[in-house]
Amino acid sequence: MNVKTMRPARLRKALAITMGLGLTLIGPSFALAQTFPGAGLGAIPDNAPAAGLDTTFAVSGITAGIADLNLSFTATHTWVGDISVTLIAPGGSPSASLFVRPNFAGTGFGSSSDLGGTYVFVDPATLPAPADFWVAAATNPVAPGTYFTSSANSAAATPLNAVFAGLSPAQINGTWTLSFTDSGSGDTGSVSATQMVITQAAPITSTPTTGMTVNLPPFTVGGPATTALINFQNGNASSATVTCTTTGPDFTVSPSPQTVPAGGNADVTVSFSSAAAGPFSDTLVCTGSGGENFSFPLSGTAVAAPVVLPAVAIPTLGDGSRLLLVFGLLGFGLLLVRQRNA
């Protein structure tokens, strides 16, 4: 699809199809954003902070880590200051608050404004900048819109994406919970829709690419280890890790795990050292925190150290020995002269 040469009408249609397929443009590349509707909708139990309404998302098909989360719900409820909303990952941990009893700072009853519409919650770093839910909750009714996540007893923004960024695909796929609790009596309401959008992180990449043979420089027995570097790149907004291992006893890997910074790269060093000469081989196997798998065949040759002959000391001659040698040479010279003249 050549976007530059498309007519406006066609471009709008193509983008509509793209969005319908769940593709979100992030930076210079397309990242897959998957939408999961919520189940278990209904009334929020009144004044039951320990037994709220748990709506759930059946998440599947995730093959990488989480780059971005987007939560929304449609609800009506009087006195929003009674309400707290929490997102919980499969297995019960980790979790993050969307908001906790707006304008309740440990005392009082919080905001008396009413919920009535669809509210979207995103990471505070999302652009364009989301609004402050505590500020919105001071006006009745609370205006539907997009808000940043916050925590208990404070309107301060708290991260959403970073809480779940370290989960592997196996930990992401499963049942997520969006829990609604009511901590005050006399005001009621219900949830009619919930939705979670997960944008998968771009996979970690490597140089050389997985599957390529890494040829280590020749190793001299008794000398320093021979080494090779594998470089890993991370184009995501949060850091990632790579864990690498080998099976052979003569190989070492450092560091493992290795942290690959957000938007950066990092090296893993594989080293070989042995007391025996001859060809050597193994496989370096690496796993990324987003579920990426890498495999690098290793190859090289160990050569025996060159044989160094011991130095032979030549004895030095003393003064007496030098005189004897001189007289001996003179006598030998005279003898040669006589023989020639005879």
Secondary structure as GFF3:
##gff-version 3
##sequence-region A 1 342
A	DSSP	alpha_helix	8	20	.	.	.	ID=ss1
A	DSSP	beta_strand	23	26	.	.	.	ID=ss2
A	DSSP	beta_strand	29	37	.	.	.	ID=ss3
A	DSSP	beta_strand	42	43	.	.	.	ID=ss4
A	DSSP	beta_strand	53	59	.	.	.	ID=ss5
A	DSSP	beta_strand	66	77	.	.	.	ID=ss6
A	DSSP	three_ten_helix	80	82	.	.	.	ID=ss7
A	DSSP	beta_strand	83	88	.	.	.	ID=ss8
A	DSSP	three_ten_helix	90	92	.	.	.	ID=ss9
A	DSSP	beta_strand	95	100	.	.	.	ID=ss10
A	DSSP	beta_strand	115	122	.	.	.	ID=ss11
A	DSSP	alpha_helix	133	136	.	.	.	ID=ss12
A	DSSP	beta_strand	145	148	.	.	.	ID=ss13
A	DSSP	alpha_helix	161	164	.	.	.	ID=ss14
A	DSSP	alpha_helix	169	172	.	.	.	ID=ss15
A	DSSP	beta_strand	174	182	.	.	.	ID=ss16
A	DSSP	beta_strand	189	200	.	.	.	ID=ss17
A	DSSP	beta_strand	205	207	.	.	.	ID=ss18
A	DSSP	beta_strand	214	215	.	.	.	ID=ss19
A	DSSP	beta_strand	219	220	.	.	.	ID=ss20
A	DSSP	beta_strand	226	233	.	.	.	ID=ss21
A	DSSP	beta_strand	240	245	.	.	.	ID=ss22
A	DSSP	beta_strand	251	254	.	.	.	ID=ss23
A	DSSP	beta_strand	258	260	.	.	.	ID=ss24
A	DSSP	beta_strand	265	272	.	.	.	ID=ss25
A	DSSP	beta_strand	278	288	.	.	.	ID=ss26
A	DSSP	beta_strand	293	303	.	.	.	ID=ss27
A	DSSP	alpha_helix	319	341	.	.	.	ID=ss28
###
